[in-house]
Amino acid sequence: MKTDVANRFIWYKGEILNVNDAKINILAPTAQFGLNVFEGIPCYWNDEEKQLYAFRLDDHYDRLLRSAKLIQINCPYSKDDMKKALIDVIKANEYDENLSVRQTLFVDGFGSWGSSDPTDMFVAPIPKGKTSSEYNKKGLNCCVTSWRRISDTTLSPRIKCGANYINSRAGQREALRNGYDTCIFLNDAGKVSEGPGSCFFMVVNGTLITPQLTDSVLESITRDTVIKLAKEQGISVVERSVDRTELYTCDEAFLCGSAMEITPILSIDKYSIGNGEAGMITGELHKAYLDAAKGKNQNLKSWVTPIY
Ligand SMILES: Cc1ncc(COP(=O)(O)O)c(C=O)c1O
């Protein structure tokens, strides 16, 4: 049955329910301490094939299991169980549009921040319509936030857990207070790390440069996709530490992630990037990204899972 967003079906602890009927204990560690790990899994509607494709599903589940292991919460489900839950709940909603599917393992019960069980899962599709958001086309005016990115020595950004987003929030709220769209974080060493919910790339003299995975960044699936797509197009890619001043003189820059796809950066701390418009390489990579995610790139068909 087709659902409206407020009454959509979600998969919750093994059942498919109206989202309003999925009740959580207010004392649960997930509610009180953000003790959960999650994925935002992009699904794209391919209108020619009348098919919905989930993008890089196995890679999302591998990261979810790494996050659960690192934060020491038990996962009661296999990868096949997780995949089936995602497919079943999308089918229940009869979605034929782009989605971001939030798939979350959470610590339930009456425990505290040190608890590791009981753990359960929900799968909640978030409908996104049939086109990329206007946000992506417009581009972003960014600042470098005064807050540092969390580090592997305190709260690892490698773990995609709810609590980590409070650091993201600090930077994002500062950016919005000061009239910017979003921010870029520096890490403990003062090198560029990432955005609050995205990875950072810049183009200098035709070379794509991004911080290393050890520079306090999430092991982003879009980051990996961009690197592979760029190499496929013959663009050289360098993963290395980036200084703050390099941000101000690069030719192109963008943030990328499952939610924002590949979104051009127009300025950083009011320094124009390139000519202040979306860059050419950025645009080409965005197009290649959408082709891959919609199952239109025959060489990369193994990255997509058909839902129907
Ligand atoms: C902090 C952070 N960095 C990077 C990303 C991009 O990761 P992915 O490409 O796997 O969505 C996200 C989004 O989940 C994020 O929250």
The ligand as an ORCA input file, in Angstrom:
! r2SCAN-3c Opt
* xyz 0 1
  C      31.002     12.834      9.182
  C      30.709     12.217      7.865
  N      31.679     12.152      6.939
  C      31.459     11.614      5.727
  C      30.207     11.127      5.383
  C      29.983     10.516      4.044
  O      29.900      9.123      4.194
  P      29.151      8.243      3.092
  O      29.760      8.628      1.804
  O      29.490      6.844      3.434
  O      27.724      8.577      3.183
  C      29.169     11.180      6.310
  C      27.850     10.671      5.960
  O      27.433      9.678      6.428
  C      29.435     11.723      7.582
  O      28.462     11.791      8.496
*
